[in-house]
Amino acid sequence: MPQERSFKKIERRLVRNVLPTTTVAISERMGRIRQRGTDPEMRVRRVASAMGLRYRISNRDLPGTPDLANRSRKWALFVHGCFWHQHPGCSAATVPKSNRRFWQAKFAANRDRDSRARAELEARGFAVVTIWECQTQTPSFIRKTMTSLHPN
């Protein structure tokens, strides 16, 4: 039987009194997941650059920290992972079998945070676009989606 241990970093508001446990292998695998410079984000950046879009990738001062943004032209773009943000209807939007209640609460919190960030950006006058990880496989789809930000 695999050795179990508590999560390394726990969002205490999601777990309340029950500490979720995981295997060492799963913990190490989850710890290797990057937040920036992922393959889907890099595919979107390549298309944006080819289209002549100018953008910044360090957007910690904007709500939700968009992956790409142009403050002068007032647009922001998020590249969401289908698993982490639970893309509706996508086969990658699964819920792990262990610690199911924790994961459902985490995904709900992610969706709430995403909608709050989008609403705040729109209130500031930004055009906001979300491209899902599974949609980044097709450069023509990325180009079509980004045309709303930069019509040429």
N, CA, C and O of each residue as an XYZ file, in Angstrom:
608
protein
N       0.848     -1.185      0.000
C       0.000      0.000      0.000
C       0.888      1.241      0.000
O       1.847      1.313      0.769
N       0.574      2.238     -0.870
C       1.389      3.445     -0.934
C       1.321      4.224      0.380
O       0.294      4.261      1.059
N       2.454      4.842      0.708
C       2.512      5.654      1.918
C       1.668      6.911      1.735
O       1.745      7.568      0.696
N       0.862      7.247      2.744
C       0.025      8.438      2.656
C       0.561      9.512      3.571
O       1.155      9.228      4.611
N       0.342     10.769      3.165
C       0.722     11.906      3.988
C      -0.232     13.049      3.710
O      -0.972     13.019      2.727
N      -0.219     14.057      4.571
C      -1.082     15.211      4.382
C      -0.602     16.027      3.191
O       0.564     15.946      2.803
N      -1.503     16.812      2.612
C      -1.145     17.709      1.528
C      -0.040     18.638      2.004
O      -0.011     19.016      3.175
N       0.875     19.013      1.105
C       1.944     19.940      1.474
C       1.373     21.301      1.846
O       1.656     21.832      2.920
N       0.589     21.844      0.973
C       0.019     23.167      1.197
C      -1.486     23.015      1.069
O      -1.989     22.600      0.024
N      -2.193     23.347      2.116
C      -3.630     23.116      2.137
C      -4.373     24.434      2.219
O      -4.023     25.312      3.008
N      -5.374     24.558      1.418
C      -6.258     25.701      1.543
C      -7.234     25.359      2.664
O      -8.246     24.697      2.436
N      -6.926     25.810      3.857
C      -7.672     25.417      5.055
C      -9.157     25.735      4.960
O      -9.979     25.013      5.525
N      -9.513     26.800      4.256
C     -10.933     27.151      4.137
C     -11.710     26.093      3.365
O     -12.930     25.998      3.501
N     -11.013     25.297      2.557
C     -11.684     24.262      1.772
C     -11.826     22.957      2.536
O     -12.749     22.188      2.266
N     -10.925     22.686      3.495
C     -10.934     21.376      4.141
C     -11.619     21.356      5.494
O     -11.997     20.288      5.976
N     -11.783     22.497      6.104
C     -12.382     22.603      7.439
C     -11.660     21.691      8.430
O     -10.483     21.923      8.704
N     -12.305     20.679      8.972
C     -11.710     19.844     10.013
C     -11.046     18.581      9.480
O     -10.296     17.931     10.208
N     -11.302     18.224      8.239
C     -10.780     16.967      7.698
C      -9.565     17.270      6.826
O      -9.688     17.923      5.790
N      -8.399     16.799      7.244
C      -7.196     17.004      6.448
C      -7.120     15.948      5.355
O      -7.075     14.756      5.660
N      -7.105     16.355      4.091
C      -7.003     15.368      3.020
C      -5.611     14.749      3.003
O      -4.631     15.399      3.369
N      -5.528     13.501      2.580
C      -4.239     12.831      2.450
C      -4.042     12.410      1.005
O      -4.995     12.284      0.236
N      -2.796     12.198      0.660
C      -2.461     11.789     -0.689
C      -1.228     10.896     -0.630
O      -0.576     10.806      0.410
N      -0.911     10.246     -1.722
C       0.300      9.435     -1.766
C       1.489     10.339     -2.078
O       1.325     11.447     -2.588
N       2.662      9.860     -1.773
C       3.882     10.617     -2.042
C       4.020     10.856     -3.551
O       4.397     11.946     -3.979
N       3.717      9.840     -4.340
C       3.850      9.956     -5.800
C       2.915     11.027     -6.356
O       3.316     11.830     -7.199
N       1.679     11.038     -5.885
C       0.724     12.041     -6.362
C       1.159     13.423     -5.922
O       1.084     14.372     -6.702
N       1.611     13.551     -4.692
C       2.062     14.840     -4.181
C       3.218     15.383     -5.014
O       3.235     16.565     -5.357
N       4.172     14.535     -5.335
C       5.313     14.966     -6.148
C       4.883     15.342     -7.556
O       5.376     16.324     -8.111
N       3.963     14.569     -8.146
C       3.472     14.862     -9.496
C       2.748     16.205     -9.533
O       2.963     17.004    -10.444
N       1.887     16.455     -8.542
C       1.145     17.719     -8.501
C       2.088     18.898     -8.263
O       1.845     20.002     -8.750
N       3.166     18.659     -7.511
C       4.131     19.722     -7.234
C       4.925     20.152     -8.450
O       5.487     21.246     -8.466
N       4.980     19.308     -9.470
C       5.716     19.644    -10.693
C       4.891     20.441    -11.696
O       5.419     20.849    -12.731
N       3.616     20.673    -11.420
C       2.766     21.408    -12.359
C       3.095     22.890    -12.268
O       3.042     23.491    -11.195
N       3.437     23.465    -13.416
C       3.813     24.876    -13.463
C       2.583     25.768    -13.558
O       1.516     25.338    -13.996
N       2.753     27.011    -13.141
C       1.680     27.990    -13.269
C       1.908     28.901    -14.464
O       0.947     29.403    -15.047
N       3.141     29.120    -14.832
C       3.484     30.025    -15.927
C       4.324     29.290    -16.963
O       5.024     28.328    -16.644
N       4.247     29.753    -18.202
C       5.062     29.174    -19.253
C       4.662     27.760    -19.637
O       5.505     26.978    -20.076
N       3.402     27.423    -19.480
C       2.920     26.095    -19.846
C       2.836     25.981    -21.367
O       2.839     26.994    -22.066
N       2.761     24.771    -21.872
C       2.664     24.570    -23.319
C       1.463     25.289    -23.931
O       1.621     25.961    -24.950
N       0.251     25.171    -23.338
C      -0.879     25.885    -23.929
C      -0.658     27.409    -23.957
O      -1.008     28.074    -24.932
N      -0.082     27.942    -22.891
C       0.176     29.389    -22.851
C       1.197     29.781    -23.917
O       1.048     30.820    -24.559
N       2.219     28.974    -24.109
C       3.239     29.274    -25.119
C       2.653     29.215    -26.531
O       3.034     30.010    -27.391
N       1.732     28.283    -26.777
C       1.080     28.224    -28.097
C       0.282     29.501    -28.352
O       0.303     30.040    -29.459
N      -0.420     29.983    -27.326
C      -1.202     31.219    -27.470
C      -0.264     32.405    -27.691
O      -0.548     33.268    -28.522
N       0.835     32.456    -26.967
C       1.796     33.560    -27.133
C       2.364     33.594    -28.545
O       2.504     34.665    -29.135
N       2.695     32.407    -29.094
C       3.243     32.355    -30.461
C       2.248     32.917    -31.472
O       2.625     33.687    -32.355
N       0.980     32.533    -31.345
C      -0.046     33.031    -32.272
C      -0.226     34.537    -32.083
O      -0.330     35.275    -33.063
N      -0.263     34.994    -30.844
C      -0.430     36.437    -30.571
C       0.708     37.238    -31.188
O       0.475     38.289    -31.786
N       1.926     36.753    -31.048
C       3.077     37.454    -31.623
C       3.008     37.450    -33.146
O       3.309     38.457    -33.786
N       2.613     36.316    -33.728
C       2.500     36.227    -35.185
C       1.429     37.176    -35.720
O       1.532     37.668    -36.844
N       0.395     37.431    -34.903
C      -0.668     38.351    -35.316
C      -0.268     39.813    -35.123
O      -1.001     40.715    -35.528
N       0.876     40.050    -34.514
C       1.328     41.413    -34.279
C       0.766     42.030    -33.000
O       0.876     43.239    -32.795
N       0.168     41.215    -32.143
C      -0.360     41.726    -30.878
C       0.787     42.031    -29.929
O       1.745     41.264    -29.831
N       0.689     43.122    -29.253
C       1.656     43.484    -28.222
C       1.007     43.205    -26.879
O      -0.154     43.552    -26.661
N       1.749     42.582    -25.983
C       1.165     42.184    -24.699
C       2.242     42.089    -23.637
O       3.437     42.070    -23.931
N       1.791     42.029    -22.410
C       2.660     41.786    -21.251
C       2.237     40.466    -20.620
O       1.067     40.086    -20.661
N       3.220     39.769    -20.032
C       2.900     38.515    -19.362
C       2.972     38.650    -17.844
O       2.526     37.751    -17.130
N       3.510     39.728    -17.347
C       3.572     39.980    -15.901
C       2.441     40.924    -15.536
O       2.589     42.144    -15.611
N       1.319     40.358    -15.145
C       0.110     41.161    -14.929
C      -0.448     40.984    -13.527
O      -1.664     40.909    -13.348
N       0.426     40.916    -12.536
C      -0.010     40.683    -11.164
C      -0.845     41.834    -10.614
O      -1.569     41.662     -9.634
N      -0.749     43.004    -11.236
C      -1.521     44.156    -10.770
C      -2.952     44.163    -11.302
O      -3.767     44.975    -10.863
N      -3.266     43.278    -12.233
C      -4.626     43.193    -12.775
C      -5.392     42.073    -12.070
O      -4.792     41.080    -11.659
N      -6.709     42.223    -11.926
C      -7.507     41.175    -11.276
C      -7.373     39.840    -11.999
O      -7.501     39.772    -13.221
N      -7.118     38.791    -11.246
C      -7.019     37.451    -11.808
C      -5.684     37.146    -12.452
O      -5.464     36.015    -12.886
N      -4.783     38.114    -12.531
C      -3.468     37.951    -13.154
C      -3.589     37.290    -14.532
O      -3.217     36.127    -14.693
N      -4.106     38.018    -15.521
C      -4.263     37.439    -16.864
C      -2.925     36.937    -17.418
O      -1.869     37.480    -17.096
N      -2.984     35.902    -18.250
C      -1.774     35.351    -18.844
C      -1.159     36.320    -19.849
O       0.064     36.444    -19.929
N      -1.995     36.997    -20.605
C      -1.553     38.036    -21.536
C      -2.465     39.245    -21.353
O      -3.668     39.089    -21.147
N      -1.903     40.444    -21.426
C      -2.740     41.640    -21.321
C      -2.063     42.815    -22.014
O      -0.837     42.899    -22.085
N      -2.887     43.709    -22.517
C      -2.424     44.968    -23.075
C      -3.242     46.066    -22.405
O      -4.432     46.222    -22.677
N      -2.593     46.817    -21.532
C      -3.311     47.829    -20.753
C      -3.775     49.008    -21.613
O      -4.865     49.535    -21.390
N      -2.967     49.429    -22.591
C      -3.353     50.589    -23.402
C      -4.529     50.269    -24.334
O      -5.377     51.126    -24.583
N      -4.576     49.045    -24.841
C      -5.690     48.641    -25.711
C      -6.816     47.980    -24.927
O      -7.846     47.612    -25.491
N      -6.607     47.834    -23.612
C      -7.633     47.347    -22.687
C      -8.160     45.954    -23.039
O      -9.365     45.762    -23.202
N      -7.249     44.987    -23.155
C      -7.685     43.605    -23.308
C      -6.859     42.699    -22.400
O      -5.705     42.986    -22.081
N      -7.484     41.605    -21.997
C      -6.841     40.611    -21.142
C      -7.236     39.225    -21.628
O      -8.369     39.001    -22.053
N      -6.290     38.303    -21.562
C      -6.536     36.954    -22.041
C      -6.086     35.951    -20.986
O      -4.982     36.045    -20.451
N      -6.950     34.998    -20.700
C      -6.641     33.914    -19.777
C      -6.522     32.625    -20.566
O      -7.345     32.355    -21.441
N      -5.502     31.822    -20.267
C      -5.379     30.475    -20.813
C      -5.656     29.546    -19.640
O      -4.808     29.370    -18.765
N      -6.848     28.953    -19.626
C      -7.266     28.116    -18.510
C      -7.015     26.644    -18.796
O      -7.290     26.154    -19.891
N      -6.488     25.947    -17.794
C      -6.342     24.498    -17.870
C      -7.705     23.850    -17.693
O      -8.456     24.220    -16.791
N      -8.023     22.906    -18.531
C      -9.345     22.259    -18.486
C      -9.591     21.548    -17.157
O     -10.720     21.532    -16.667
N      -8.544     20.959    -16.568
C      -8.688     20.264    -15.293
C      -8.879     21.263    -14.150
O      -9.837     21.146    -13.387
N      -7.995     22.227    -14.025
C      -8.004     23.137    -12.876
C      -9.194     24.079    -12.864
O      -9.657     24.479    -11.796
N      -9.696     24.439    -14.037
C     -10.808     25.386    -14.112
C     -12.099     24.710    -14.559
O     -13.112     25.378    -14.769
N     -12.067     23.377    -14.707
C     -13.244     22.552    -15.011
C     -14.000     23.039    -16.243
O     -15.127     23.526    -16.149
N     -13.358     22.897    -17.394
C     -13.957     23.267    -18.673
C     -15.223     22.440    -18.904
O     -15.152     21.215    -19.001
N     -16.379     23.102    -18.993
C     -17.639     22.366    -19.178
C     -17.621     21.527    -20.462
O     -17.290     22.023    -21.539
N     -17.980     20.269    -20.326
C     -18.078     19.381    -21.481
C     -16.763     18.808    -21.965
O     -16.743     18.088    -22.964
N     -15.666     19.103    -21.291
C     -14.354     18.619    -21.722
C     -14.001     17.329    -20.981
O     -14.251     17.201    -19.782
N     -13.423     16.388    -21.702
C     -13.069     15.113    -21.068
C     -11.923     15.266    -20.070
O     -11.730     14.388    -19.229
N     -11.168     16.343    -20.142
C     -10.060     16.565    -19.201
C     -10.548     17.145    -17.872
O      -9.782     17.208    -16.910
N     -11.787     17.561    -17.809
C     -12.332     18.181    -16.592
C     -12.860     17.108    -15.651
O     -14.060     17.033    -15.385
N     -11.957     16.285    -15.155
C     -12.335     15.201    -14.259
C     -12.170     15.634    -12.807
O     -11.501     16.626    -12.516
N     -12.782     14.884    -11.905
C     -12.613     15.118    -10.471
C     -11.915     13.889     -9.904
O     -12.402     12.771    -10.070
N     -10.772     14.083     -9.233
C     -10.058     12.927     -8.667
C     -10.943     12.117     -7.734
O     -11.826     12.661     -7.071
N     -10.697     10.815     -7.688
C     -11.521      9.924     -6.858
C     -11.202     10.065     -5.377
O     -12.095      9.947     -4.538
N      -9.946     10.315     -5.049
C      -9.607     10.487     -3.636
C      -9.809     11.955     -3.243
O      -9.573     12.857     -4.047
N     -10.237     12.179     -2.032
C     -10.477     13.528     -1.504
C     -11.465     14.304     -2.380
O     -11.291     15.499     -2.619
N     -12.485     13.619     -2.846
C     -13.447     14.183     -3.804
C     -14.090     15.495     -3.337
O     -14.212     16.441     -4.114
N     -14.500     15.545     -2.065
C     -15.146     16.773     -1.569
C     -14.183     17.954     -1.587
O     -14.570     19.077     -1.911
N     -12.938     17.696     -1.239
C     -11.922     18.752     -1.298
C     -11.795     19.290     -2.715
O     -11.829     20.502     -2.929
N     -11.649     18.387     -3.687
C     -11.453     18.816     -5.074
C     -12.673     19.548     -5.614
O     -12.529     20.537     -6.334
N     -13.863     19.081     -5.281
C     -15.065     19.783     -5.744
C     -15.113     21.194     -5.177
O     -15.468     22.137     -5.885
N     -14.756     21.346     -3.895
C     -14.725     22.680     -3.291
C     -13.646     23.539     -3.943
O     -13.867     24.726     -4.188
N     -12.486     22.956     -4.226
C     -11.395     23.699     -4.858
C     -11.794     24.175     -6.243
O     -11.559     25.331     -6.594
N     -12.396     23.296     -7.036
C     -12.799     23.692     -8.381
C     -13.887     24.762     -8.344
O     -13.875     25.682     -9.162
N     -14.821     24.651     -7.410
C     -15.863     25.675     -7.272
C     -15.231     27.018     -6.908
O     -15.631     28.058     -7.432
N     -14.247     26.993     -6.012
C     -13.556     28.235     -5.626
C     -12.803     28.819     -6.816
O     -12.785     30.037     -6.996
N     -12.179     27.967     -7.633
C     -11.486     28.441     -8.841
C     -12.462     29.127     -9.794
O     -12.179     30.204    -10.319
N     -13.619     28.487    -10.012
C     -14.621     29.079    -10.921
C     -15.130     30.411    -10.384
O     -15.293     31.364    -11.146
N     -15.384     30.487     -9.083
C     -15.842     31.750     -8.478
C     -14.785     32.837     -8.635
O     -15.106     33.970     -8.993
N     -13.534     32.498     -8.370
C     -12.440     33.465     -8.498
C     -12.314     33.942     -9.945
O     -12.101     35.128    -10.194
N     -12.446     33.011    -10.901
C     -12.365     33.370    -12.315
C     -13.477     34.343    -12.710
O     -13.228     35.317    -13.420
N     -14.693     34.081    -12.254
C     -15.805     34.962    -12.632
C     -15.673     36.334    -11.971
O     -16.017     37.346    -12.581
N     -15.178     36.380    -10.731
C     -14.952     37.678    -10.076
C     -13.883     38.488    -10.808
O     -14.044     39.691    -11.010
N     -12.800     37.835    -11.201
C     -11.717     38.519    -11.915
C     -12.210     39.049    -13.254
O     -11.904     40.178    -13.636
N     -12.975     38.224    -13.964
C     -13.508     38.652    -15.258
C     -14.434     39.859    -15.100
O     -14.345     40.819    -15.865
N     -15.325     39.805    -14.101
C     -16.253     40.915    -13.872
C     -15.504     42.201    -13.510
O     -15.869     43.286    -13.963
N     -14.466     42.072    -12.700
C     -13.704     43.262    -12.303
C     -12.939     43.854    -13.483
O     -12.880     45.074    -13.637
N     -12.357     42.996    -14.312
C     -11.670     43.492    -15.505
C     -12.647     44.190    -16.451
O     -12.351     45.261    -16.982
N     -13.813     43.574    -16.656
C     -14.814     44.195    -17.533
C     -15.300     45.516    -16.960
O     -15.568     46.453    -17.711
N     -15.418     45.604    -15.638
C     -15.816     46.862    -15.002
C     -14.765     47.950    -15.232
O     -15.098     49.134    -15.263
N     -13.503     47.557    -15.392
C     -12.426     48.507    -15.681
C     -12.338     48.832    -17.169
O     -11.486     49.618    -17.584
N     -13.219     48.229    -17.976
C     -13.253     48.525    -19.405
C     -12.424     47.588    -20.271
O     -12.202     47.881    -21.445
N     -11.965     46.481    -19.730
C     -11.161     45.525    -20.493
C     -12.061     44.563    -21.258
O     -13.118     44.163    -20.771
N     -11.629     44.195    -22.463
C     -12.234     43.075    -23.185
C     -11.516     41.831    -22.671
O     -10.286     41.780    -22.671
N     -12.271     40.836    -22.234
C     -11.679     39.653    -21.616
C     -11.995     38.421    -22.462
O     -13.143     38.188    -22.842
N     -10.951     37.636    -22.749
C     -11.099     36.416    -23.531
C     -10.480     35.265    -22.736
O      -9.421     35.412    -22.127
N     -11.159     34.124    -22.755
C     -10.628     32.908    -22.139
C     -10.443     31.859    -23.227
O     -11.362     31.570    -23.993
N      -9.250     31.299    -23.282
C      -8.972     30.194    -24.194
C      -8.652     28.985    -23.324
O      -7.805     29.052    -22.434
N      -9.341     27.883    -23.594
C      -9.149     26.662    -22.806
C      -7.988     25.865    -23.357
O      -7.674     25.931    -24.545
N      -7.358     25.111    -22.476
C      -6.190     24.305    -22.824
C      -6.452     23.419    -24.045
O      -5.605     23.337    -24.935
N      -7.601     22.761    -24.099
C      -7.904     21.863    -25.218
C      -8.080     22.623    -26.537
O      -7.914     22.045    -27.611
N      -8.413     23.908    -26.459
C      -8.608     24.716    -27.663
C      -7.290     25.216    -28.240
O      -7.251     25.685    -29.377
N      -6.208     25.120    -27.464
C      -4.922     25.623    -27.943
C      -4.250     24.669    -28.920
O      -3.202     24.994    -29.478
N      -4.836     23.504    -29.132
C      -4.268     22.538    -30.075
C      -4.417     23.020    -31.517
O      -3.706     22.559    -32.410
N      -5.344     23.948    -31.736
C      -5.641     24.421    -33.085
C      -5.278     25.897    -33.216
O      -6.004     26.753    -32.710
N      -4.159     26.215    -33.892
C      -3.751     27.617    -34.037
C      -4.816     28.487    -34.707
O      -4.945     29.668    -34.383
N      -5.576     27.912    -35.637
C      -6.611     28.712    -36.309
C      -7.710     29.114    -35.323
O      -8.277     30.200    -35.443
N      -8.013     28.258    -34.359
C      -9.005     28.616    -33.341
C      -8.478     29.754    -32.464
O      -9.212     30.691    -32.150
N      -7.214     29.670    -32.076
C      -6.617     30.739    -31.263
C      -6.666     32.051    -32.038
O      -7.042     33.087    -31.490
N      -6.287     32.007    -33.308
C      -6.275     33.205    -34.148
C      -7.674     33.800    -34.255
O      -7.850     35.012    -34.129
N      -8.665     32.946    -34.486
C     -10.050     33.424    -34.611
C     -10.521     34.056    -33.306
O     -11.168     35.103    -33.322
N     -10.202     33.430    -32.180
C     -10.612     33.955    -30.881
C      -9.934     35.291    -30.587
O     -10.553     36.197    -30.031
N      -8.673     35.408    -30.958
C      -7.910     36.628    -30.664
C      -8.252     37.775    -31.613
O      -7.909     38.926    -31.346
N      -8.921     37.465    -32.707
C      -9.315     38.515    -33.659
C     -10.241     39.529    -32.983
O     -10.244     40.704    -33.350
N     -11.016     39.087    -32.008
C     -11.888     40.028    -31.305
C     -11.084     41.045    -30.509
O     -11.592     42.119    -30.189
N      -9.825     40.718    -30.183
C      -8.975     41.647    -29.457
C      -8.249     42.598    -30.391
O      -7.964     43.742    -30.039
N      -7.957     42.109    -31.579
C      -7.141     42.870    -32.537
C      -7.692     42.665    -33.942
O      -7.114     41.895    -34.709
N      -8.776     43.317    -34.303
C      -9.336     43.119    -35.650
C      -8.425     43.740    -36.710
O      -8.086     44.921    -36.631
N      -8.033     42.942    -37.694
C      -7.194     43.416    -38.799
C      -7.839     43.114    -40.118
O      -7.282     43.438    -41.167
